[in-house]
Every structure is written in structure tokens, then in C-alpha cells.
Amino acid sequence: MPRLILRPKGFLTLVVLTVRDCNQLHLESRLFLEETFQTKTNNSTIVVTHHPPTFINYPVKYAHTDINEAFGTEMSSVIENNEIDYWIYGHHHCNVEDFGIGKTKLRTNQLGYVKYKENENFNNSRLISI
């Protein structure tokens, strides 16, 4: 099985991460979200993730590449089947138009790498109302 050896900056310990490990972490995270969505409250439900939770409205320059799964996860059915007010995400350093899945509003406002001036469309005063 392919192995990826990571050494996070500033750490002395090597971490060996396999594809199986990544899949297990994904499963645990997804189950956590799905279980949490079943907890009913009178509050708004807002999810903030690093990766996009769907490939819908994905940046054209990255669409259908061989490594899409490294940049997002298709969770449209989870979004449609739960009462989520907002899902805020980032990762691909592109700002796309606001859109929705079911009743959920998906929002992004990504700055990207400042030194490369990646995203001049970043809005530092952007807010959502809850």
C-alpha cells in the first residue's frame, strides 16, 4: 500500500499516513457530522470546513482533474438530507458564486496565498447574518 510520510513543520516526529488511514479519518469525520446534524436545537446550524463539501459550482480550472478528491468531498446528499443553514468552506483558493444545496447556503471567501496575489476578489468585510 502506498505510504505518505509527513513531517509537520516544527515537529521532530515522522507520521506515516496510508491511504487506509486517510479513508478512516474521512469516515470518522463524516459520521461525526452526520450524528451531530441529528441533534436538534433552536440554534442555527453552521458548518465550517477547510475542503469544499461538493464538486457542484467547483472552479472550472480544477474541474474533472485526477486529484479532485484531494481538494473536496462530494457530500451533497448529506447536505440535502439535513437542516444546515450555512456551510462555509475554502481550500481551492478560488471564490465562486454563492449557491445552495437544498435549504443550505454554501459560501466561500478565500484569500489564497498573499505572496502570489492569488485572489484579488477576497472581501475582508464579508459577513453572514445568522
Order of alpha helices (4+ residues) and beta strands (2+ residues): beta-beta-alpha-beta-alpha-beta-beta-beta
